[in-house]
Amino acid sequence: MFYVTVFLQYTAQYLKTRMAYRVDMMVEILSDLLFQGVNLIFILIVFGHTQLLGGWTKDEIIFIYGFFLVPFAIFSAFFNIWDFNERYIVKGEMDRVLTRPVHSLFQIILERMELESLFGAVTGIAVMLYAGVRLDLSLSWWDPFVFIVMVLGGSLVYAGIFVMLASIGFWSDSRTDIMPMMYNISNYGRYPVDIYNRVIRYVLTWILPFAFVGVYPSAYFLKKSEWYGYALLTPVIGIAFFTLAILVWNIGVTKYRGAGN
């Protein structure tokens, strides 16, 4: 309950701050929507030259992209730690964080959250509904609950990977470009893994499991029975990677040496 109370207080203060600059917030939301629209247009351009992509139709790819946007939006809202190394390690703000009686990662998540990114989830659901209607998909009463579990699992996959990458800063306090590179790699999870060669499929499934953010959980709703096993592993992989990330983070904190003078 203590952590829930802290979260609600941070959220209230964040909303007050953002509402003081409404135009700035609207520009950020429109920018995100534009970026998502450009990615969708890219998919349409690809299917302007072919009817199938690795056996997947245009509407199926659009559905996968829509699903991908939902866990990605949750991740972007609460794990905005792209600049962790520079801000908290190089500039020494980690010293301030460690003096408080709250877990360090929890504090950083609250300080860096961007709740307006959650609008991406609304876009993703709208895209899924559009593609689902065109595909004439039918849902069972339990599918909304499965959807929530899959989304949370995909979000934890993203969070786990990037928290582990941020933890590298505890051992190496130099600036690194690994975050942008990993972000680019994560985009491969928007598309069916069977369009890639065997090595990339293995990496996206077991090493950097971005496939569990988009294509695998989407396969469940698209009735791709050959992928059901992977789809049901989504929450397991998410919990496993996030747990591992917390362990790495906790070990990294013990190696933190401070910013010096």
LUMVO-271869 format. One record per residue (C-alpha): residue number from 1; residue in three letters; y, x, z. Coordinates in Angstrom, 1 decimal, always signed. Layout:
BEGIN
   seq   type        Y        X        Z
   NUM    ALA        Y        X        Z
...
! end
This chain:
BEGIN
   seq   type        Y        X        Z
     1    MET     +0.0     +0.0     +0.0
     2    PHE     +2.3     +2.9     +0.6
     3    TYR     +2.0     +4.1     -3.0
     4    VAL     +2.4     +0.6     -4.3
     5    THR     +5.6     +0.2     -2.3
     6    VAL     +6.9     +3.5     -3.6
     7    PHE     +6.1     +2.5     -7.2
     8    LEU     +7.9     -0.8     -6.9
     9    GLN    +11.0     +0.8     -5.4
    10    TYR    +11.1     +3.4     -8.1
    11    THR    +10.6     +0.7    -10.8
    12    ALA    +13.4     -1.4     -9.3
    13    GLN    +15.8     +1.6     -9.4
    14    TYR    +14.7     +2.6    -12.9
    15    LEU    +15.5     -0.9    -14.2
    16    LYS    +18.9     -1.0    -12.5
    17    THR    +19.7     +2.4    -14.2
    18    ARG    +18.5     +1.3    -17.6
    19    MET    +20.3     -2.0    -17.5
    20    ALA    +23.5     -0.1    -16.8
    21    TYR    +23.2     +1.3    -20.3
    22    ARG    +21.8     -1.6    -22.3
    23    VAL    +22.8     -0.4    -25.7
    24    ASP    +21.1     +3.0    -25.2
    25    MET    +17.9     +1.2    -24.1
    26    MET    +18.0     -1.1    -27.2
    27    VAL    +18.5     +1.9    -29.5
    28    GLU    +15.4     +3.6    -28.0
    29    ILE    +13.4     +0.4    -28.4
    30    LEU    +14.5     +0.0    -32.0
    31    SER    +13.7     +3.6    -32.7
    32    ASP    +10.2     +3.2    -31.4
    33    LEU     +9.7     +0.1    -33.5
    34    LEU    +11.0     +1.9    -36.6
    35    PHE     +8.6     +4.8    -36.0
    36    GLN     +5.6     +2.4    -35.6
    37    GLY     +6.7     +0.6    -38.8
    38    VAL     +6.8     +3.9    -40.7
    39    ASN     +3.2     +4.6    -39.7
    40    LEU     +2.1     +1.1    -40.7
    41    ILE     +3.8     +1.5    -44.1
    42    PHE     +1.9     +4.8    -44.5
    43    ILE     -1.4     +2.9    -44.1
    44    LEU     -0.3     +0.3    -46.7
    45    ILE     +0.6     +3.1    -49.1
    46    VAL     -2.8     +4.7    -48.7
    47    PHE     -4.5     +1.4    -49.5
    48    GLY     -2.3     +0.9    -52.5
    49    HIS     -4.5     +3.5    -54.1
    50    THR     -8.0     +2.5    -52.7
    51    GLN     -9.8     -0.6    -51.5
    52    LEU    -11.9     +1.1    -48.8
    53    LEU    -11.4     +4.2    -46.6
    54    GLY    -14.7     +5.5    -45.5
    55    GLY    -16.2     +2.0    -45.7
    56    TRP    -13.3     +0.4    -43.7
    57    THR    -11.0     -2.2    -45.2
    58    LYS     -7.2     -2.2    -45.1
    59    ASP     -7.1     -5.0    -42.4
    60    GLU     -9.6     -3.2    -40.3
    61    ILE     -7.5     +0.0    -40.3
    62    ILE     -4.5     -2.0    -39.5
    63    PHE     -6.4     -3.6    -36.6
    64    ILE     -7.3     -0.2    -35.3
    65    TYR     -3.7     +1.0    -35.5
    66    GLY     -2.6     -2.1    -33.6
    67    PHE     -5.1     -1.4    -30.8
    68    PHE     -4.1     +2.2    -30.7
    69    LEU     -0.5     +1.3    -30.0
    70    VAL     -1.4     -0.6    -26.8
    71    PRO     -2.9     +2.2    -24.7
    72    PHE     -0.5     +4.7    -26.3
    73    ALA     +2.4     +2.5    -25.1
    74    ILE     +1.1     +2.5    -21.5
    75    PHE     +0.6     +6.3    -21.7
    76    SER     +4.1     +6.8    -23.0
    77    ALA     +5.6     +4.6    -20.3
    78    PHE     +4.0     +6.4    -17.4
    79    PHE     +3.0     +9.9    -18.5
    80    ASN     +6.1    +11.2    -20.2
    81    ILE     +5.4    +14.8    -19.2
    82    TRP     +6.1    +16.5    -22.5
    83    ASP     +8.7    +18.8    -20.8
    84    PHE     +6.8    +19.4    -17.5
    85    ASN     +6.5    +23.1    -17.9
    86    GLU    +10.2    +23.7    -18.7
    87    ARG    +11.7    +21.3    -16.3
    88    TYR     +9.4    +21.6    -13.2
    89    ILE     +8.0    +25.1    -13.5
    90    VAL    +10.6    +27.2    -15.4
    91    LYS    +13.6    +25.4    -13.7
    92    GLY    +11.9    +25.2    -10.4
    93    GLU    +12.1    +21.4     -9.7
    94    MET     +8.5    +21.5     -8.6
    95    ASP     +9.8    +23.1     -5.3
    96    ARG    +11.7    +19.8     -4.6
    97    VAL     +8.6    +17.7     -5.5
    98    LEU     +6.3    +19.6     -3.1
    99    THR     +8.5    +19.0     -0.1
   100    ARG     +7.9    +15.2     -0.2
   101    PRO     +4.9    +13.5     +1.5
   102    VAL     +3.7    +11.9     -1.8
   103    HIS     +1.2    +13.3     -4.3
   104    SER     +3.1    +15.6     -6.7
   105    LEU     +1.7    +14.1     -9.9
   106    PHE     +2.6    +10.6     -8.7
   107    GLN     +6.2    +11.6     -8.1
   108    ILE     +6.5    +13.2    -11.5
   109    ILE     +5.1    +10.1    -13.2
   110    LEU     +7.6     +7.9    -11.4
   111    GLU    +10.5    +10.3    -12.2
   112    ARG     +9.7    +10.5    -15.9
   113    MET     +8.5     +6.9    -16.6
   114    GLU    +10.1     +5.1    -19.6
   115    LEU     +9.2     +1.4    -19.2
   116    GLU    +10.9     +0.5    -22.4
   117    SER     +7.9     +2.2    -24.2
   118    LEU     +5.8     -0.8    -23.1
   119    PHE     +7.4     -2.8    -26.0
   120    GLY     +5.0     -0.8    -28.2
   121    ALA     +2.2     -2.7    -26.6
   122    VAL     +3.8     -6.0    -27.8
   123    THR     +4.0     -4.6    -31.3
   124    GLY     +0.4     -3.4    -31.1
   125    ILE     -0.9     -6.8    -30.0
   126    ALA     +1.1     -8.5    -32.8
   127    VAL     -0.4     -6.2    -35.4
   128    MET     -3.9     -6.9    -34.0
   129    LEU     -3.3    -10.6    -34.2
   130    TYR     -2.1    -10.4    -37.8
   131    ALA     -5.1     -8.3    -38.8
   132    GLY     -7.5    -10.4    -36.8
   133    VAL     -6.4    -13.6    -38.5
   134    ARG     -6.8    -12.0    -41.9
   135    LEU    -10.3    -10.7    -40.9
   136    ASP    -11.2    -14.1    -39.4
   137    LEU    -12.3    -12.5    -36.2
   138    SER    -13.7    -14.8    -33.5
   139    LEU    -13.4    -14.0    -29.7
   140    SER    -15.6    -14.8    -26.8
   141    TRP    -14.1    -15.9    -23.4
   142    TRP    -14.9    -12.5    -22.0
   143    ASP    -13.2    -10.5    -24.8
   144    PRO     -9.7    -10.5    -23.2
   145    PHE    -11.2     -8.9    -20.1
   146    VAL    -13.0     -6.3    -22.3
   147    PHE     -9.8     -5.7    -24.1
   148    ILE     -8.0     -4.9    -20.8
   149    VAL    -10.8     -2.5    -19.7
   150    MET    -10.8     -0.8    -23.1
   151    VAL     -7.0     -0.4    -23.1
   152    LEU     -7.0     +1.1    -19.6
   153    GLY     -9.8     +3.4    -20.6
   154    GLY     -7.9     +4.6    -23.7
   155    SER     -4.7     +5.1    -21.6
   156    LEU     -6.7     +7.2    -19.1
   157    VAL     -8.1     +9.4    -22.0
   158    TYR     -4.5    +10.1    -23.1
   159    ALA     -3.3    +10.7    -19.6
   160    GLY     -6.2    +12.9    -18.7
   161    ILE     -5.8    +15.2    -21.7
   162    PHE     -2.0    +15.6    -21.3
   163    VAL     -2.1    +16.0    -17.5
   164    MET     -4.6    +18.9    -18.0
   165    LEU     -2.3    +20.4    -20.6
   166    ALA     +0.7    +20.1    -18.2
   167    SER     -1.4    +21.8    -15.5
   168    ILE     -1.6    +25.0    -17.6
   169    GLY     +2.0    +25.6    -16.5
   170    PHE     +0.8    +26.4    -12.9
   171    TRP     -0.9    +29.4    -14.3
   172    SER     +1.5    +30.3    -17.1
   173    ASP     +5.2    +29.7    -16.4
   174    SER     +6.2    +30.5    -20.0
   175    ARG     +7.3    +27.8    -22.5
   176    THR     +4.5    +26.7    -24.8
   177    ASP     +4.3    +24.5    -27.9
   178    ILE     +0.8    +23.2    -27.1
   179    MET     +2.1    +19.7    -26.2
   180    PRO     +3.6    +18.9    -29.7
   181    MET     +0.5    +20.3    -31.3
   182    MET     -1.8    +18.1    -29.2
   183    TYR     +0.4    +15.1    -29.9
   184    ASN     -0.2    +15.7    -33.6
   185    ILE     -3.9    +16.0    -33.1
   186    SER     -4.0    +12.8    -31.2
   187    ASN     -2.8    +10.9    -34.3
   188    TYR     -6.3    +11.4    -35.8
   189    GLY     -7.5     +8.8    -33.3
   190    ARG     -5.7     +6.1    -35.2
   191    TYR     -8.2     +6.3    -38.0
   192    PRO    -12.0     +5.9    -38.2
   193    VAL    -13.7     +9.1    -37.3
   194    ASP    -16.3     +8.8    -40.0
   195    ILE    -13.7     +9.7    -42.6
   196    TYR    -13.6    +13.2    -41.1
   197    ASN    -16.1    +16.0    -41.3
   198    ARG    -18.8    +16.5    -38.6
   199    VAL    -16.9    +19.1    -36.7
   200    ILE    -13.7    +17.0    -36.4
   201    ARG    -15.7    +13.9    -35.4
   202    TYR    -17.4    +15.9    -32.6
   203    VAL    -14.1    +17.2    -31.4
   204    LEU    -12.4    +13.8    -31.4
   205    THR    -15.4    +12.3    -29.6
   206    TRP    -16.3    +14.8    -26.9
   207    ILE    -13.8    +17.7    -26.7
   208    LEU    -10.4    +15.9    -27.3
   209    PRO    -11.7    +12.3    -27.2
   210    PHE     -8.8    +10.6    -28.9
   211    ALA    -11.3     +8.5    -30.9
   212    PHE    -11.8     +6.5    -27.6
   213    VAL     -8.1     +5.5    -27.8
   214    GLY     -8.3     +3.7    -31.1
   215    VAL    -11.3     +3.5    -33.4
   216    TYR    -14.2     +3.2    -30.9
   217    PRO    -12.9     +0.4    -28.7
   218    SER    -11.6     -1.4    -31.8
   219    ALA    -15.1     -1.3    -33.3
   220    TYR    -16.2     -3.6    -30.6
   221    PHE    -13.8     -6.3    -31.6
   222    LEU    -14.4     -5.7    -35.3
   223    LYS    -18.1     -6.4    -34.7
   224    LYS    -19.1     -2.9    -35.9
   225    SER    -22.5     -2.9    -34.0
   226    GLU    -23.3     +0.7    -34.9
   227    TRP    -20.3     +1.8    -32.8
   228    TYR    -21.0     -0.4    -29.8
   229    GLY    -22.4     +2.4    -27.7
   230    TYR    -19.3     +4.5    -28.2
   231    ALA    -17.0     +1.5    -27.6
   232    LEU    -18.6     +0.7    -24.2
   233    LEU    -18.2     +4.4    -23.2
   234    THR    -14.4     +4.1    -23.5
   235    PRO    -13.7     +3.3    -19.8
   236    VAL    -16.3     +5.9    -18.7
   237    ILE    -14.7     +8.7    -20.8
   238    GLY    -11.2     +7.6    -19.6
   239    ILE    -12.2     +7.8    -15.9
   240    ALA    -14.1    +11.0    -16.4
   241    PHE    -11.2    +12.8    -18.1
   242    PHE     -8.5    +11.5    -15.8
   243    THR    -10.6    +12.5    -12.7
   244    LEU    -11.0    +16.0    -14.2
   245    ALA     -7.3    +16.1    -14.9
   246    ILE     -6.5    +15.3    -11.2
   247    LEU     -8.9    +18.0    -10.0
   248    VAL     -7.3    +20.6    -12.4
   249    TRP     -3.8    +19.5    -11.3
   250    ASN     -4.7    +19.8     -7.6
   251    ILE     -6.1    +23.3     -8.1
   252    GLY     -3.1    +24.2    -10.2
   253    VAL     -0.7    +23.2     -7.5
   254    THR     -2.3    +25.7     -5.1
   255    LYS     -1.5    +28.4     -7.7
   256    TYR     +2.2    +27.5     -8.0
   257    ARG     +4.4    +30.4     -7.1
   258    GLY     +7.8    +28.8     -7.1
   259    ALA    +10.8    +29.6     -9.4
   260    GLY    +12.0    +32.7     -7.5
   261    ASN    +15.7    +33.6     -7.6
! end
